[in-house]
């Protein structure tokens, strides 16, 4: 049973143009890096005849960081991920086994400026609906 962050990472790694992506930890190096953070989402969904949770609705944030003073690369990578995840059809993500009904961006990618090392960070939040695992 993989976490949504790990499964989204597997899917994004398959695109091949997003560089290094990690789950849960923005290390100091390398400069150019993508990180997927999992955070509280919406309440789970039950179903008559199904005991417990039928579907989960977690949320993730994806952050892309670039080389010092490079705005374009992290924004481009964030937009590639944004369009790829928004276009994902119901079913399993490529390379995963969990069934996702929806992956919805909460907003377009946005920059929160530079970190203390002058590296731009570009973020996007997503709501997911998936079968309970």
N, C-alpha and C positions, 0 to 999 in steps of 0.2 A: 504494500500500500504506500504509494508515493504521495508527497504533499503537492498541492497545486503549484507551488513555486518550482518544485523540481520538474513537474510535468510541463509547465510553461517554458522552463529553461530548455528542456529536451526539444520542444517544438521550435523555439527560437534558434537553437543551435543548428537545426536542420536548414535554416535559411542560408547560413554560411557567410553572411556579410556583416554580422553584428559584433565581431570581435569576441573577447573573453566575457562570458556572463557567469556570474556566481549567484548563489541563493543565500540571502541573509547576512552578508558581511561585506562592507565596503572597505577593503584593505587599502593601505597607503600606496601600494604599488600593485599592478602597473598603473600608470596615469589613466590610460584609456581603458575603461571597464564598464560593464553593465552589471547591475545588481537587482535581484528580485527580492522584495520584502513582502512577507505575508502579514496581514493584519486583520483585525476583526471585521467581519462582513455583516450581512443581514441575517435575520433569524432563519433557522432551518425550516424546511417544508416537510410536513407529514403527509400521509396518504391513508385513506381508509383501507384496512386489510393489511397494512404494513406496520409492523410494530417498530417504534423508534423513529429515527430520522430517515426519510425517503430521499431528500435532496439537501445538499449543503450549498450555502451561498457565501463563500469566502471572498475576500478582497485581496488584491495585490497592488503593490506599487513597483514600477520598474524605473530605475534611475540609470542614465547613461552619463558617464563622465569622460572628458577628453584630455588631451595634452594641454599644458598651460597655454592660456589665451586662445584656445581653439573652440569656437562656438559651433561651427558648422558640422563637424563630425558627430558630436553627441546628439545634436538636433536631428541630423539625418538618420542616425541609427534609431533614435526614439520614434521617428515618424515611420520608418520601415516596420518596426515592431507594432506600432499603433495600427497601421493599415492591415498587417498580417493577422493580428489578433481580432480586429473588428470584422475581418472577412471569414474567420473560422466558422465553419458550418456545424450544426449539431452533430455530435458523434464523438469519436475519439480524436484527440490531437495526434498528429503524425508522431509516431514513436512512443505513444503512451497507450494505456489500456482503460483509463477512466472515461466514462461518457460525460461530455460537457454539453449542456443545452444552450448555454450562452456565455459569451465573453464580451462584455460591454465596456468600452472606455468611458470613464466618468467625464473626461474633457480631452481636448487635444494636448499633445506634449507641450510643456511649459518649462522655461528656465527659471531656476531660483538663484541665478547669478553664479559667482565664482566661490570656490572653497578657499581656505587660507593659503593654498598653494597655486592660486590663480587658474584652477581647472573648472570650467563651466560644468554645471550639473543640470541635466534636462530630465524631467520626471513626467510620468503619466500614471494615473490610478485606474484600476479595472475592477469591475464587479463580475464574478463568475457564478454560474449555476451548474452544479455537477451532481451526478449520482453519488449517494453516500458510499464511502469506501471504508 
